[in-house]
């Protein structure tokens, strides 16, 4: 049974309407408040087949206003190396190699992003069963396998987010907090939409962006009019 607050929020959202991005953000701002600052999530259903390797949609994009979330970063780098020192100086919470390989093998995943130097990946790859299902495995395509650990740490802490389609061709990306100004949420969301448009696979046929919603952690989804996005793609 939905809570009273959720039912009240649901009454303020027209589930049959397709809102403009401005209207959707305005609507979310009018919904009953919660005791915490909700994360705003952009969800887009794409017209691609995730089973086909040439239709994979994945990448990263820096949000101009960040996510509003404190990002805890683990960096796999040899003890005492320049890469390890650079990562620590850049603000990574956890930096090391053998110690963190052991902790992760035992199931520890108390971090948000994992970064690795290329030479550490031969061992880090063995953590696939732990990191893979949680989307935490470092990957060169997302800039999380690199010698420049300082740059990678700085970027993810500043609000660089990763996007990747799931098995049902949906992409979920956080675009800020409800406490952000409407302009900040809009600019973050637009940057993500633009990045998804640019990431359209050459093998994708037909309509690329099928549907899109904007929602808060505890709010019903507000459906967006995707026609402006489709034209851009």
N, C-alpha and C positions, 0 to 999 in steps of 0.2 A: 504494500500500500504506500503510494507516494506521500511524503510529508506535506503538512499544511502549507509550508513555505513554497515547496515545489509546485503544488497544485495552484497556488496563487500566481506563481511565475508563469505556469503553463497557460493560465487564463489571459495573460498579457501578450502572448505570442501567437500569431496567426500561422499555424502549421501549414496552411495551404498557400500562403503568400511567399513570393520570392522577393526578398528585401535587397535593396542596394547595400553596398558595404557601409555607407554612412548610416542608413536606417537601421541596419543590424547592430551596429555599435551603440547607437542611441537607445535601441530597445533593450540591449543587455544592461545598459546603465540605469534603466528604470525598474529593473526587476528587484524583488525583495533581497535585501542584503544578508550576508552571512557573517559569522564572527571572524572569518579569516579572509584574506585577500585572494580571491579566486584567480586561477590561471585561465587565460583566454586561449581556447584551442581552435585552430582552423583545420577542418577536415574536408578533404577533397577526394571524390571518387573519380578515378581516371578510366578512360576507355582504352586500356591496354591489357595484355594478357601476361600476368606475372610469371607464367610458366615458360614463357619464351625469353631466352637470354638477351635477344636483341630488343626487348621491350621493357627492360629494367629501367626504372626511374629512381635515381639516387643522387644525392649531392649535399652540399652545405651552402649556407648563406648567412652573412652577418646581418643581424637585425640592428637597424640604426639606433633603436632605443633599448636594446637588450631584452632579456626575458623577464627581468625582475626577480630572477631566482639566483641564489648563491650556488655556483657550480663547483662541486668538489672534483678535483682532478688528480688522477693517478698517472705517474709517468714511469714507465719501465726503461731504466737506463743503468748502465754499469756504475757500481758504487765508485764515487770519486772522479767520475768522468766529467769532461766539460759540459756534456749534455745534461748530466744530472745537476750540476751546479747551476746551469742556466735555468733549468726547470724550477729549481728551488727559489732562485732569485726572482723568477717571474710570478711566483705565488702558488705553485702547485702544492696541494696539501700532502700528497704522498709521493715520495720519490725513492726509487731503489730498484733492486732486481731480484735476487734470490729470496729475500724476505717476503716480497709481495707476490712472487710466483707461488710460494708455499701457502700464503694466506688465501690466495684465490683458488688454489687447488682444494683447499679445505672449505670453500664455499663463500668466502668473504667477498662481498660486492658493495661495500658501503662507500660508493663514489658514483659520480654522474658521467664522467668521461675518462676513457683510458687512452693514453698516448704512449707510443713506443718508438725507440730508435730502430732503424732498419736491422742492425746487427742483433738486437734483442728479440726480434720477431720469431726466430727459429724456435725459441722456447715459449714465447707468448702464444704462438699458434696452438700449442698443446693444451691451452686453456679453453679451447673452443666450446666444450660442453658447458662450461661455466659462464663464459662471457658472451658467446654467440646468441643464445636464446634471449638474452637481456639487451641485445644491441650494443654491447660494450666492447666488442672486439676492434682493436685499432685497424685502420684501413687506409692505404695510400690515397685512395680516391676521395677520402673525406679529410685529408690533411693530418690524420692522426698517426701516421707512420712517417717520421721525419727526423732528420738530424737537428733541425732548428726547433728544438723543444720550447725555447722561450717564446717564439712567435706563436706556436700552436697553443701553448697555455694561455697567452695573452688574448688570443682570438676567441677561444671557447669561453673564457671568463667574461669577455666583453659582450658576449651574446651571439656567438656563432652557433647556429642550430643545424642539425642534420635532418634531411628528409629522405624517406625510403618507402616505396610501396610495400604493403603487406600482401598476404596471399590472396586477398580479395580486391586488390588494386586500389586500396584506400591509403591516403597519406594523412598523418596527423602531425601537426607542428604547433608548438606553443608560440603565441605571438604577443605575449605580455601579460600584465595583470589588470584586474578590473579597476585598480587605483590609477592606472595610466590615463592620460588625457585621451579623448577621442582621436585627436590627430596622431598621437603616438601609436595607438593601436592600429589605426588605418595605415600609417606608413610602414609599420612592421608587417602587417598582413599583405600589403601590396608588394613588398619586396619578396615575400615568400611566393606569392602568386606569379610574379614575373620570373622568378627562378624556376618554378615548375614549368612555365611556358617554354623557357629556354632549354629545359631538360627533356622536352618531348622527343621520344625515340623516333628515328627515321622509319622504323618498322610499324609504328602505330597507324592504324587505319580508322577512318570514320571520325566521329567526334572525340576529341581528346579529353576535355573536362566535362564530365557528365552531371555532377552535382557538387554542391559545396555548402557547408554549414559553419557557423561561428557559435561557440558556446562557452559558458563558464563552467568551472569544475562541478558546480551544483545547480546548473541551469539547463532548461530544455534547449535543444539546438534551434538556431534561427537560420532558416534556409536562405541562401544568397542567390541572386540572379546571376547565373554564370555566363550569360550572353556576352557581356563586355570582355570576359576572360577568354571565351571561345574565339571571339574576333581577333584577339591578340595572338592566339595560337594558330 
